[in-house]
Amino acid sequence: MTTKRFKFAVFIALTVALFLCAAIPKVSAAGYQLTRDLRKGMSGEDVAVVQRLLKDLGFFTYPQITGYFGSVTETAVKAFQRANGLTADGIIGPITRGVMNKLLAGSTPSRGDTTSVYIVQPGDSLWKISQRFGVSLDELFAANNMNSSTIIYPGQEIIIPRGGAPIDAPRVTYITHTVVKGDTLWNLSYKYGVPMEEIAQANGITTSTVLYVGQVLRIPKKEIPVKPTPGPQYGELLDWWKEAQYAFPLNSTATVVDFHTGISFRVVRTYGTGHADVEPLTYEDTRIMKSIWERYERLASGAVNYWARRPVLVLINGRKLAASATAALHAGLDSAPDGAYVSWRSGDYGPGINYDKIKGNGADGHFDIHFLNSVRHKDGQVDTEHQVMIRIAAGQ
């Protein structure tokens, strides 16, 4: 090779090397603040910073920081949003960006030694915020120059007096599970009492991902702090989506107390995503449950209205939760295996998959227990009658 050609080759090599170095995302997050909305398909230094932050928090599972906002990053953002009580849309908009910027700054936003700042989330009210931080409404009003008619909006900063710490902010911890033969996300969801979608999100996979033997999965566990009640006879008013489904997880046994009569029976939560689908634990529990409705919920014709809503208290792990229940057993057959296709199911559900896990309890299928903001299966809507009963059980 001539000297001229050698020099040219060296020049080209150096140029390519410099280009590649420039293409490597800068991921130093010290003092970095996100300034634009980010979503799938975008790229840049700020995307790399987000990936580094999410990786440090355990949400971003890809081995390298790429600076490209692809499907893996979108899944990680959704997991971050869900863990922080945000709308899990996978887009880093103003609210998500605000939370991330606080983390990137390395400290919780504060004003002085006696106050802190809270960013309003969708669905918040001043009353909910006061309950969350354990301060009175009057204190919140005074600190923010507000009154009972003030309207707040998502993304707004609210001053929390006395530096109150959230009393109902769930604490998320993780355990690991090594996949064995026969494991599925649904089986693991039932085993650990964690929504299947959240296991998938914690591991950067989808609910349709096929697991392989030896795969190590992170299982998120949310600890829901106890909320105050107006009196010892009432239950905690827990939001289904953020709190109640974790306080009363899948595969857990609880005692249900009829609020008006004090009569109680035991149940197991076996299904349900929009609300809790439960089954009586034993034959005696089924008998007691039915007897309540048979005595107090009869139509003018004399027929028992098992679909009538009644306020109840759900006792679990030393806690008392405000809820509403029916006693209408449906979608199952006690004499057939759970998950089998059957030609008849209770509640006029006709042929289909048998949703009945607890055998020998004399109950065909399961019945419904609703919590604050839970929804019906048939249309995904909040049931107004259930919500009224829940608030009765909560003393509101």
DAURQUI-V794816 format. One line per field, one symbol per residue. ss: DSSP state (A for helix, B for strand, O for the rest). phi: phi as a letter, one per 20 degrees, with the letter a starting at -180 (. if undefined). psi: psi as a letter, one per 40 degrees, with the letter a starting at -180 (. if undefined). A space follows every 50 residues. Layout:
BEGIN
ss->???
phi->???
psi->???
END
This chain:
BEGIN
ss->OOAAAAAAAAAAAAAAAAAAAAAOOOOOOOOOOOOOOBOOOOBOAAAAAA AAAAAAAOOOOOOOOOOBOOAAAAAAAAAAAAAOOOOOOOOBOAAAAAAA AAAAOOOOOBBOOOBBBBBOOOOOOAAAAAAAAOOOAAAAAAAAOOOOOO OOOOOOBBBBBOOOOOOOOOBBBBBBBBOOOOOOAAAAAAAAOOOAAAAA AAOOOOOOOOOOOOOBBBBBBBBOOOOOOOOOOOOBOOBAAAAAAAAOOO OOBBBBBBOOOOOBBBBBBBBOOOOBBBBBOOAAAAAAAAAAAAAAOBOO OOOBOOOOOBBBBBBBOOBBBBBBBOOOOBOOOOOOOOOOBBOOOOOOOO OBBOOOOOOOOOOOOBBBBBOBOOBOOOOOOBOAAAAAAAAAAOOO
phi->.fgffffffffffffffffffffffedfdfmfcfccfcbgoebqffffff ffffffeneedffcedmdedfffffffffffffdmdfedmdeegffffff fffffnbfgbcmedccddefdgnfcfffffffdmceffffgffdlcbfef ddcgnfedfdfmlgegecefddcccdcefdgnfcffffgffemcggffff ffdmcdfefefcgnfddedfcddeffdfcfafeddfedfgfecffefcfg mddcdddfffdnfcbdccedbodebeeccgfcgfffffgfffffedcdfg fnfeefefecfcddeblmdcdfbccdcefbmbbfedffnfecebcfmlem fqfedbeeememcenccdcdcgmfcfffcmdfegfffffffffemd
psi->hiddddddddddddddddddddehhheheheihheihiiheiiidddddd ddddddeedheidihdehgadddddddddddddefihgeehgaddddddd ddddeeihhigaeeiihhhhiheiidddddddefiidddddddefiaeeh hiiheihhhhiefhihefhihhiiiihhhihehidddddddefhhddddd deefaieehhiihehhihhhhhhhihiiieieeiihghhdddddeddgii fihihhhhdddehiiiihhdahddahhiiididddddddddddddegiid eeihgeehhhhihhhhfeihhhihiiehhifihdeiiheihiehiiffea iahhghdhieeehhaiihhiiheiiiddeeihhddddddddddef.
END
